[in-house]
Amino acid sequence: MKIYLYPNLDKTHCFEYTTATYERLHKNGAKLFMDTCYKRVFGKLDITFCSEDECVKQCDICLLYTSPSPRDR
């Protein structure tokens, strides 16, 4: 499965939540994509960085990620 991760780094703890989500998805065999603008933040992870248009074309799912809802805590 190919998944486009689209985090909102303006949200509290978004880096930690996005990294945890990456780890779970990657562990289960997903191929992950992010816009190139996130490369400086998440560049050490095994993610394919490309333009937003290219990510949308290649992926099956888009995960728009901000932060957990209160019910997730």
N, C-alpha and C positions, 0 to 999 in steps of 0.2 A: 504494500500500500504506500502511496506517495502522499505526503501531508505537507501543506504549506502552513508554517507557523507565522503568525502575525502578531507579535506582542506589542503592548502599549507600555513603553518604559516610563511613562509619566506616572503610572500607578505604583503605589507602595508595594514593595516586595515582588514586583513583576519579574525581575531578573531571577530570583530564587524559584518562583513558581514556573517560569518558562523552562529553566534548567531542569527542574524535577519532572516536568511534563516531557521534555526531550528525552531524559533518561528512561522513563517508562516506555515511551513509544519506540525508541531506538532498540531497547532490550527485546522488544517484541517484533523486531524485524522491519519496522517502518523506515522508509527513506524520507528524510526530512529536508524541506526547502525553506529558505528565508530570503527576503529582499536583500540586495547587496548593502543597503544602508545599515544593516545590523551586523555586518562582518566584524567591525572593530569591537563589538561587545561579545558576540558569540562565536568568533572565529576559531576558537580552539576546539569547538565541538564538531562532530562529523555531520556537517550540514552542507547541502549544496546551496550556494549563494548565487542568485541571478536576479534579473529585473522582475518587477511585480508581474508584468504581462507574461513573462516566461514561466514564472512560478504557477500562475493561474492555468496556463496551458498544460503544464506537465502533471499537475496534482489532481488526485481524486477528491481530496477533502481540504478545506481551509479552516484552520483553527484560529479564530480571532480571540486573542487572549489578553485579558486585562488583569484581573485579580479574582480570587474566589468570592463567590457570593456569601453572605452571612450564613446561609444554610450549609455551606461546605466546611465551616469551621468546627 
